[in-house]
Amino acid sequence: MGALVAVLREQDQSLLDSLGYSSTVEVSDGFINVVLADFPTPGLDRSEADLLLRLPIGFPDATPDMFWVSPALTAKGAAIPGTEVIENHVGRVWQRWSRHIGGQWRPGIDNLETYLAYVRRAMAIAGGH
């Protein structure tokens, strides 16, 4: 547990602990890889999927970009735009959601909680909600 706190800020680690998902945090390939098991995906063809966040070193001052799910998701049986690429990370196959938060990210304000809200909104939009 101590190693996780060193990787994420205490506020972000506390949020992760409070969410109730089984999670892992590891550093590899220059990213902080956070995997949340059984993340809810309402409106999509599966009710849940594992979520991978590849946070840049320096997060939350450094802006995150994209997120990944496993298994791959569809909406009403149709491919979701920007999710066609499959990648290997942390020893698994993931569907990349090419969503770029870019200029919307507010260093010093945004954190893991606001990033997860962004991910939920992106999924809701894909699911037609």
C-alpha positions as CSV (number, residue, x, y, z in Angstrom):
1,M,0.0,0.0,0.0
2,G,2.8,2.4,0.8
3,A,4.1,2.1,-2.7
4,L,0.7,3.1,-4.1
5,V,0.6,6.3,-2.1
6,A,4.1,7.2,-3.5
7,V,2.7,6.8,-7.0
8,L,-0.6,8.8,-6.6
9,R,-1.2,11.8,-4.5
10,E,-2.8,11.0,-1.2
11,Q,-6.1,12.6,-2.3
12,D,-6.2,10.5,-5.4
13,Q,-5.3,7.3,-3.6
14,S,-8.0,8.0,-1.0
15,L,-10.6,8.5,-3.7
16,L,-9.5,5.2,-5.3
17,D,-9.8,3.4,-2.0
18,S,-13.2,4.8,-1.4
19,L,-14.7,3.9,-4.8
20,G,-15.1,0.2,-3.8
21,Y,-13.6,-1.2,-7.1
22,S,-10.9,-3.7,-7.1
23,S,-7.9,-1.7,-8.4
24,T,-4.2,-2.0,-9.1
25,V,-1.7,0.8,-9.6
26,E,1.7,0.3,-11.1
27,V,4.3,2.4,-13.0
28,S,5.5,1.1,-16.3
29,D,6.4,2.5,-19.7
30,G,6.5,6.0,-18.2
31,F,2.9,6.0,-17.0
32,I,1.0,5.4,-13.8
33,N,-1.3,2.6,-14.8
34,V,-4.5,2.5,-12.8
35,V,-6.8,-0.5,-13.5
36,L,-10.3,-0.4,-12.0
37,A,-12.1,-3.8,-12.2
38,D,-15.8,-3.9,-13.2
39,F,-16.2,-0.2,-13.9
40,P,-19.9,0.6,-14.7
41,T,-20.6,1.3,-18.4
42,P,-24.3,2.2,-18.4
43,G,-25.9,2.5,-21.9
44,L,-23.3,0.3,-23.5
45,D,-23.7,-3.3,-24.5
46,R,-21.9,-4.5,-21.4
47,S,-22.9,-3.2,-18.0
48,E,-19.3,-3.1,-16.9
49,A,-15.7,-3.5,-18.1
50,D,-12.2,-3.1,-16.6
51,L,-11.0,0.5,-17.0
52,L,-7.3,1.4,-17.6
53,L,-6.1,4.9,-17.0
54,R,-2.6,5.6,-18.2
55,L,-1.7,8.7,-16.2
56,P,1.4,10.7,-17.1
57,I,4.1,10.9,-14.5
58,G,3.4,14.2,-12.7
59,F,-0.4,13.6,-12.7
60,P,-2.5,15.6,-11.9
61,D,-0.4,18.5,-12.9
62,A,0.3,16.7,-16.2
63,T,-2.7,16.2,-18.4
64,P,-4.1,12.6,-19.0
65,D,-5.0,11.5,-22.5
66,M,-7.3,8.7,-23.5
67,F,-8.5,5.7,-21.6
68,W,-8.8,2.0,-22.3
69,V,-11.4,-0.7,-21.5
70,S,-11.4,-4.5,-21.5
71,P,-13.3,-6.3,-22.9
72,A,-14.1,-4.0,-25.9
73,L,-17.4,-2.1,-25.7
74,T,-20.0,-1.4,-28.4
75,A,-23.2,0.7,-28.3
76,K,-26.4,-1.1,-29.5
77,G,-24.1,-3.5,-31.3
78,A,-22.4,-0.8,-33.3
79,A,-18.7,0.3,-33.1
80,I,-18.1,3.5,-31.0
81,P,-16.2,6.1,-33.0
82,G,-12.7,6.6,-31.7
83,T,-12.5,3.1,-30.2
84,E,-11.3,1.0,-33.1
85,V,-7.7,0.6,-31.9
86,I,-6.7,-2.3,-29.7
87,E,-3.5,-2.1,-27.6
88,N,-1.5,-4.2,-25.2
89,H,-0.8,-2.7,-21.7
90,V,-0.1,-4.2,-18.3
91,G,-0.1,-7.7,-19.9
92,R,-3.6,-7.4,-21.3
93,V,-5.5,-6.4,-24.5
94,W,-7.4,-3.1,-24.3
95,Q,-9.8,-1.1,-26.5
96,R,-8.4,2.4,-26.7
97,W,-11.0,5.2,-26.3
98,S,-9.4,8.1,-28.2
99,R,-10.8,11.0,-26.2
100,H,-8.6,14.0,-25.7
101,I,-9.3,16.2,-22.7
102,G,-6.6,18.6,-23.8
103,G,-7.4,22.2,-23.0
104,Q,-10.2,21.2,-20.6
105,W,-7.7,19.9,-18.0
106,R,-7.0,22.4,-15.2
107,P,-3.7,21.7,-13.5
108,G,-3.9,22.4,-9.8
109,I,-7.7,21.9,-9.8
110,D,-8.4,18.6,-11.7
111,N,-7.6,15.2,-10.2
112,L,-8.5,11.6,-10.4
113,E,-12.1,12.3,-9.3
114,T,-12.7,14.9,-12.1
115,Y,-10.9,12.6,-14.6
116,L,-13.2,9.7,-13.7
117,A,-16.2,12.0,-14.2
118,Y,-14.8,12.8,-17.7
119,V,-14.5,9.1,-18.5
120,R,-18.1,8.5,-17.3
121,R,-19.4,11.4,-19.4
122,A,-17.5,10.0,-22.5
123,M,-19.1,6.6,-22.0
124,A,-22.6,8.1,-21.4
125,I,-22.3,10.1,-24.7
126,A,-21.2,6.9,-26.5
127,G,-24.2,5.1,-25.0
128,G,-26.6,7.8,-26.1
129,H,-27.2,9.3,-22.7
